[in-house]
Structures are given as C-alpha cells and as structure tokens.
C-alpha cells in the first residue's frame, strides 16, 4: 500500500515515520536522465560543462538522490516559474553559488525551451530573467559575505562589516553561501587580502575557523536586522565539500577526485563532518529570523565522482575537485530547494 506523505519545511512526514530529505543515499538508476544538457542549456559555463570538455564516462549522470523514508519530488520547472511569477531570487556567495545558480537557470530553461530569456552581467551581479513569467534569478558574487576593503595598509577582510548587504534587500528569496575560500592561503588566497580586521583588532592572519565564525555571525546579525521574514524567505547553502585527497573519504588508494566514477555507498560519509558545518549550525541556531539550511553537505560528500576534475577549468592539466559538473550534483540541491519552497502548497 502506498504511504501518504506531507512535506513540511523540508521534511516529509510519512505515515508512521518522519523523513529528513537530506538523509539518504545515492541510487544508480539507468532510466534517470538529467533535465538538461549542453544542447538544451547552451549557456553552461565552460568550467562546469564536463561532457563537452571531453569527460568520457556518463554514469555520474545516472545517480538519483534517494531520501531514506520518502521520495524527493521531481523538479517541475514550469510549476516553479508559475508560482514564482513576478518574483526575484538572489544567490549570494562564491563560485559554489555560481554552480547552483547556473544549475537552476538550466533546469528552468529546459522546462520552457521556447520562452525568451535574458542573461546580463554587471560587475559582480549576474541576472537571468524569464520575461514571460516575470521571474528573475540573480547572482551576487561575494566570497566571504563580509566586506573586502582596500585601505592604506592594504586589502582588509572586515569581519564586522557588510556594506554589500545594501544590494541584497528587496528580494523574495535569498540563498547565501560562504566557506570555499576561508581556508585558502598563499597563492591560493583570493583577492589578495593582506589583513583581517574584527572587534577593533587587525591581524596579519588568524585561525580561519575563528574568522569564519566571526564573519558568519556578522552575516547572521545583518539578516536579523534587515530582513522581514514576511516578505523574504532566506536559505543558507550548507558546506559544499572538496575531494582533493583520498583521506577525505578514508580511501588511501585514491589521491583525488580524478578518475572517480561512482559515489560512496551508504548514507554516512566515512571522512566525517566538516568543522565549519558545526559552526554553521551553531550560528544559524541563534538567529531570530527563520533561515532554512539547505543541508547539502553529506549528500555532496558522498559524490566524489561529481567534480569536473580534468574536464573543467584548466583542461587536462587541471584537477578541479571543488566545483561540480553540470548537469550533476547541484541539480539535486535545486530539487531540494524546490521541494522546500513549495512544501506548503
């Protein structure tokens, strides 16, 4: 007998049990096809377009996220556009936000291939719009969420300041993300910041997890002070993992994501929970404004096969184990976003 279910705030309530959409495993399904490809989404960023960049295997496209005790609804782009008619969505974050934003634009475009769309970029703001539906999806690039300011002493990462936040007001849905760059040092450090400032103190460097907590707390205070939950729905994208070392998934035989063709089995990631995700949980739990955690960490940790590797930015000599192929894992992030946004319908 089929079990009835009711999806509420991201969880499905099934008769006799409860289901968390973020707990489950990846199931190989030969009948499962992505909603789009390079042909149906010609504007995929080259760095994410693994198939067009020569990736020889396609099995990574056949894995479907299967929550433990319920079903993840199939993404319906036409329903999404109809229900969001006249609304604006803003993604704020680093290149992982770009990964998710581009996934969503491709999923929606493939749903209404005959509809007109516009794609514009103005500085750090990219805008994708469907004029026929009055729906706009923006991306605001901000690697740390807090401000990066050029001063006399050099470029300073301001852990207590979010002046950029003035550009984030007036949206119907906000989806934030940060973490990817907080641990980078030396030549891998973006934007070449020279100092970190917080609490009236200037450091040449500091414990990056401490800095992350301070910056994320500033962001949480900004949301609590500036966002009306009756007008704006707020999400925070969970930590998107990297797979640069086999130790990350307790596999000493595999040094990187390169050559991986299948996910980790099961529903628990052997490498454990990233400390930054714990900080994220703690900061969000103290907020007065409702913020939904799009808790994609574990399900993405399991997908060591989903990165561009040598089929992304940098070509054969590169090895991108941070971003994700499109189509690919971010499509599931957006299917989860869809389920939560329309759970009360």
N, C-alpha and C positions, 0 to 999 in steps of 0.2 A: 504494500500500500504506500502510495506517495505521501511523504511527510510535508505538511504545510509549513511555510516559513514566513517570517516577518522581519524585514531588515530595518533595524533601528540604529541610527548613529554609527553606522559602520559594522554593527554586529547583526548576525541573523539569529533570530530566536526560533529554533526548530522544536516541534512538539517533543517534550521530554529532555531537551538538552539545550545548551547555548553554544553559539558558534562565533568565533572571532575570525573575521575574514582574512586576517594577517597570519593565522596559524594554519599550516597545511604542508603540502609537498608539491613538487613538480611532476606531472604525469605526461609521459610521451603519448601523443595522440596523432596518428598518421592522418586522420581526417581534419585535423585542426590547421587552418590556414590563417596567416596574418590578414588584417583588414586592408592592407595596402602594400605596395612595393614601389620600386623606383619609377615604374611607368605611371602608376596612379598617383604618385606623390613626387613630381619632378623637382621639387624644391628641397629635398632632403640635403642637409649639409654633407659635403663630401666626407668629412671625418667620421660620420656615422653610417655611411652607405656601404656596409661591408660587402654585400653581394656584388655591387657594381665595382667595388675595389678589388674583386677577384677572390673573395673567400670561397673555397671550393665546396665546403660542406653546408648542408641546409638543415641538418637535424635539430639545430638550436632553435629553429623556427617552429618546431612541432611540439614544443613543451608547453603545456597549459597549467596554470596555477589552480590547484585543487584544494580549497579550504577543507579542514578536517571533517566538519559536520554539516556543511551546507554547500550550496553552489554559488559561484561568482556569476552574477548576471552577465549575459553577453552585452558588450558595449553597443549601444544604438545611437549612432551619430545624429540621425535625423531627429530623434526624440530629444537629444541633448540641445540641438540648435533651436528646436521649437520651444523648449522650456526655458531656455536662456535668451529668448528673443528680447532685444533691447538692452542686454546686459553686457558688462565688461569684466573680464577676468585678467588679473595681473599676476604673473610669476615674478618673484624677486629672488635673485641668488646668483650662483656661479654657473659654470658650464654644465653642471648637472641639471640645473633649472632649464637651460637651453635644450638639453637632451629630452626632458619631459615635455616642455612646451612644443618642441618640434614634433614629437610623437603625437601629441593631441591635435595639432594642426593637420597632420597627415591623416589621422583617423577620421577627423571630421570631413576633410576634403574628399576622402574616398567614399564617404557616405552620401555626399551630394555632388558628384563629379561635374555636373552641368552648371552648378551655381558659380556665380562670379566670386572672386576673392581678390583682396589687395594685400600686398606684403610690402611694408616700408620699414626703413631703419633710419633713426635719427639719433646719432650719438650712441648712448648706452641703452636706448629704448627701441625695441622692435615691435611692430604692430601687425597682426594678421587679422583681417576682418572679412566677414561674410555680409555684404550689404543687403542681400535678400532677406536675411534674418536679423539684421541689426546686432549681430554678435561680434565682439572684438576680444581678441586674446593678445595681451601684451607681455613682453619680457623686459624686465629692468635688470641689467647686469650689475650686481653688487656682491663681490666675492665674500665679504665679511659681514654684510648688512650694516655694520657701524662704519663711520666715515674714515676715509683715507685722505689726508690733507697735506699739501705742500707748504712747509714753513721755512723759516730761515735756517733752521738746523738740519733740514732735510724733510723727507716724506714721513709723516707720522700717522700711525694707526691709532685712531681715537676710540678707545673702548667705551667712553662715556657719551659719545655724540652720534646722533642720527639725523643730521640735517637733510640727508637724502629722503627722509621719510615724508617730506612735504609733497614729493611726487607720487606717493603711494596712496594718497587719500582719494575718496570718491569712487572707489571700485566696488563691485558687487561681491566679488570673490578674490581673496588674496591667498597666494600659495608661496610660502617662504622656504628658503633653503640656504644653509651655510654649513661648512665644515671642511670641504675639499682642500682648501688652501691653508688651513690653520697650522698644520704640521710641517709645511714646506719650509726649507731653509736653503741658504746659499744661492746657487744659480737657479734653483727650482722655485725660489720665493717670488711670487708675482708682484708686479707693480713696484718692486724695489723699495719697499718701505724701509726706513732707516731706524726708526724708533717706535716704541709702543707707549702710549700715554693712558693712564687711568687712575682715578682717585687723586688727581693732583700730582702724580708721580710719573716721571719719564724713565723708561728702561731702554737699554740697548737691545735687550732680549729678556724673555721670561719663560716660565713654564707655559707651554702652549695650551694645555688643558685648562690652566687657571685663566689664561687670557680668553679662551673660548667661553668659559663660564661667565666672565665679566661682560664680554660683548653680547652674549645671548641674553643676559639679564637686562642689559640696556635695551635690547630689542623688545623684550617682554614688557618692560615699563612703557616703552613707546606705544605698543599695541594697546595696553590697558588705558593709556591716557588719550589716545587719538582715534580709536576705532569704536564705532557704535555697532554692537552685535545685532541690533535690529535691522541694520542696513547692509552690513558686510559680514560674510562668512569667511573665517580665517582657518587656513590649514598650515601645518608645518611638515615639510617633507622630511622623513627620517633619514638617518645617515645612509648614504649610498656607499657601499664598500668597494675597495680595490682588491685586486688579486695579483699583486706583483711578486708574491713569494709563496711557495708551496706551504710554508709554515702557517700561512693564514688559514688554510683548511686542513692542517695537520697531515700534509702529504709531502714528505721529504723527497719523493721521486720527481715531483713536478715543481719546477722553479718559478714559473709564471703562468699567466692565463694562456700563453701561446700554445696552440695545438690542442686545447681543451675542447671537447665536442659534446659533453653531456654534463648535467648538473650534479651536485652532490645528492645522494639519495637520502630519503627520510625528511623529517621536518625540523631537525635540530642541526645547527651548524657546528661542526667539531671544533672550529677555531675560537668559539666563544663570542661573547657580546662585547662590542667596542666600548671603551670607557666613555667616549664622547656621547654615546647614546644614553648612558646613565645620566650624564649631566643634562642632556636634552630633556629627559623625563622629569628630572628634578625641577628644572626651571619652569617647564610648562605647567607642572602641578601647582605651582604657587601663583599662577596668573588668575586675575579676576575675570578677564574676558575669555569666553569659550574659544578654545583653539583645538581643532581636531588634528591629532598626529597621524599623518599618513605613514604608518609604520612599516615601511618597505625594507627595513634593514635585513632581517633574517631571510626573507624570500629572495632578496638580491644577493645575499652572501652565498646562497646555495647555487647561484648561477655563474660559476667560474668560467663557463663556456660562452657567456653572452657578451664579452667585451670585443672591441674591434681588433685588438692585438696588432698584427702586422697589416691588417686590412682597414686601417683608419688613417689618422693624420700621421704623416711621416713615411707612409708606404712600407715596403718590405723591411726597411731598416728600423722602423719604429716598433713599439710594443705598448700599445695603449690598453692598460688593464684598469683604467679608471672609468672611462665613459662606456656607453653601451651601443651595440649595433641597433640600427633601425631598418626594418621592423625588429622588435626584440623586447627586452625586459621592461623598458619604460611604458610600453603599451599596457602591460599589466598594472603598472602604477596608475595609469589613467582609467583603466577598467575599475579599479578600486575607488578612485576618486568619483567616478560616475555612480557607482553603487551607493556611496555615502551621500553625495549631493542629492540624489533622488530617492533616498531611503524612506522619506516621509510621504512620498507621492502615493 
